């Protein structure tokens, strides 16, 4: 998921380090990515690194915050928002995510999802930033899911307290399956399955109401 495209070669050293962290951590993981790796990828000195960040953890938090900005902007501009029907917006969201699955595994991976599995118990500041990214993104689809549920008067189709989390978690599992198999195709199949499941829940409910 290339939501954070690398900045221009003329970008400042701080931004270059953020870009390098997003790229390398998605490829290698947090622990396997060293400060030397980050400096080499960014083309900056260690002195420049510690001028901007007191530690690798501080860079990881900053990179996650930048990741949130990028993903928020990417999804806010996505074409699925143009649908008048809230269910079509929900399904369009899935199609948009599926379209982002083209590329190498590290290119389609979520930075927050990649890191949190590794550092959730050891680096609380990074974990909190990852939580903000994951749950914040899930919240962006909640209004559409709630509106779709209301349209078919459904109280049981999905968890009404956090429908975005229920929805986004299926997409997140798709990335994990893809990494386990080493093939993005399984992620596409997983998103397709999630789409069929949602169509069954909502459209099945709508048909039932039409017959009653």
C-alpha positions in Angstrom: 0.0 0.0 0.0 2.1 2.9 -1.3 0.2 5.6 0.5 3.4 7.5 1.4 5.3 8.0 -1.8 9.0 9.0 -1.2 9.6 12.7 -1.3 11.8 14.5 -3.8 15.6 14.0 -3.6 15.7 17.6 -2.6 13.7 16.8 0.6 15.3 17.6 3.9 17.2 15.0 5.9 14.4 14.6 8.4 11.9 13.7 5.6 14.4 11.4 4.0 14.8 9.5 7.2 11.0 9.2 7.6 10.7 7.9 4.0 13.5 5.4 4.6 11.9 4.2 7.8 8.5 3.6 6.1 10.2 1.7 3.3 12.8 -0.4 5.3 10.5 -1.3 8.2 7.9 -2.6 5.8 10.6 -4.7 4.1 12.6 -5.9 7.1 10.7 -5.2 10.3 11.5 -2.8 13.1 14.2 -4.8 14.9 16.1 -5.8 11.8 16.3 -2.2 10.6 19.3 -0.5 12.1 20.1 3.2 12.4 23.0 2.5 10.0 20.4 1.0 7.5 18.2 4.0 7.9 21.0 6.5 7.4 22.3 4.6 4.3 18.9 4.5 2.7 18.2 8.2 3.4 21.7 9.2 2.4 22.4 11.1 5.6 25.0 10.9 8.4 24.4 9.5 11.9 24.9 13.0 13.1 22.0 14.2 11.0 19.9 11.3 12.3 20.4 12.2 15.9 19.9 15.9 15.1 16.4 15.1 14.2 15.6 12.0 16.3 16.8 11.0 19.7 16.4 7.3 18.9 15.1 4.8 16.3 11.9 4.6 18.3 11.3 8.3 18.0 11.8 8.0 14.2 9.3 5.0 14.1 6.7 7.1 15.9 7.3 10.1 13.6 7.1 7.8 10.6 3.8 6.3 11.8 2.3 9.7 12.3 3.4 10.6 8.7 1.9 7.3 7.5 -1.4 8.4 9.1 -1.4 11.7 7.3 -0.7 10.0 4.0 -3.2 7.2 4.3 -5.9 9.7 5.5 -5.3 11.8 2.4 -5.3 8.8 0.1 -8.5 7.4 1.3 -10.2 10.8 1.7 -9.7 11.3 -2.1 -10.8 7.8 -3.1 -13.5 7.5 -5.7 -15.8 5.3 -3.6 -17.0 8.3 -1.7 -19.0 9.4 -4.8 -21.5 6.6 -4.4 -24.9 7.8 -3.1 -25.7 4.4 -1.6 -23.8 3.8 1.7 -23.5 0.1 1.0 -21.9 0.8 -2.4 -19.4 3.1 -0.6 -18.5 0.2 1.8 -18.1 -2.2 -1.1 -16.2 0.5 -3.0 -13.8 0.9 -0.1 -13.0 -2.8 -0.4 -12.4 -2.5 -4.1 -10.2 0.4 -3.5 -8.1 -1.6 -1.0 -8.0 -4.5 -3.4 -6.6 -2.2 -6.2 -3.8 -1.3 -3.8 -2.7 -4.9 -3.6 -0.7 -4.8 -6.8 3.0 -4.9 -6.1 5.6 -6.5 -3.9 4.5 -7.6 -0.5 6.5 -4.9 1.4 5.0 -2.3 -1.0 1.4 -3.3 -0.1 2.0 -3.7 3.6 0.7 -1.4 6.3 3.5 0.2 8.3 1.5 0.2 11.5 0.3 -3.4 11.0 3.8 -4.5 10.3 5.3 -2.9 13.4 2.7 -3.5 16.0 2.9 -7.3 15.7 6.6 -7.0 16.6 6.7 -4.2 19.2 3.4 -4.2 21.0 4.9 -5.3 24.3 8.3 -3.7 24.1 7.8 -0.2 22.7 4.7 1.4 24.1 5.1 4.8 22.3 5.3 3.0 18.9 2.4 0.8 19.8 0.2 3.8 20.7 1.1 5.4 17.3 0.2 2.2 15.5 -3.1 2.0 17.5 -4.0 5.5 16.4 -3.2 4.6 12.8 -5.2 1.3 12.7 -8.2 2.4 14.7 -8.2 5.9 13.2 -8.4 4.4 9.7 -11.2 2.0 10.8 -13.2 4.9 12.0 -13.3 6.5 8.6 -15.6 3.7 7.2 -17.9 3.5 10.3 -20.4 6.2 9.1 -20.9 4.4 5.8 -21.3 1.0 7.5 -23.7 2.5 10.1 -25.7 4.1 7.3 -25.9 0.9 5.3 -27.1 -1.0 8.4 -29.8 1.7 9.0 -30.9 1.5 5.4 -31.8 -2.2 5.8 -32.8 -1.7 9.5 -30.1 -4.2 10.5 -29.1 -4.6 14.1 -27.2 -7.8 13.8 -25.4 -7.7 10.5 -22.2 -6.3 12.1 -21.2 -5.1 15.5 -22.9 -1.7 15.7 -20.5 -0.4 18.3 -17.4 -0.5 16.2 -18.4 -1.5 12.6 -15.3 0.0 11.1 -13.0 -2.2 13.2 -15.0 -5.3 12.2 -14.7 -4.3 8.5 -11.1 -3.2 8.5 -9.9 -6.2 10.4 -10.9 -8.4 7.5 -8.7 -6.4 5.2 -5.8 -6.5 7.8 -6.0 -10.3 8.0 -5.6 -10.3 4.2 -2.2 -8.7 4.5 -1.1 -11.3 7.1 -2.2 -14.2 4.9 -0.3 -12.7 2.0 2.9 -12.5 4.0 2.5 -16.0 5.3 2.1 -17.4 1.8 4.5 -14.9 0.2 1.9 -14.1 -2.4 -0.4 -11.0 -2.7 -3.0 -13.1 -4.5 -4.3 -14.6 -1.3 -4.9 -11.1 0.0 -7.0 -10.3 -3.1 -9.0 -13.6 -2.5 -9.5 -12.6 1.1 -10.9 -9.2 0.2 -13.2 -10.8 -2.4 -14.4 -13.2 0.3 -15.1 -10.3 2.7 -17.0 -8.5 -0.1 -19.2 -11.5 -0.7 -19.8 -11.9 3.1 -21.0 -8.2 3.4 -23.2 -8.5 0.3 -24.8 -11.6 1.8 -25.4 -9.8 5.1 -26.8 -6.6 3.7 -28.4 -7.5 0.5 -29.9 -10.6 1.9 -31.4 -8.5 4.7 -32.8 -6.1 2.1 -34.4 -8.9 0.1 -36.0 -10.3 3.2 -37.5 -6.9 4.0 -38.8 -6.5 0.5 -40.7 -9.8 0.8 -42.2 -9.0 4.2 
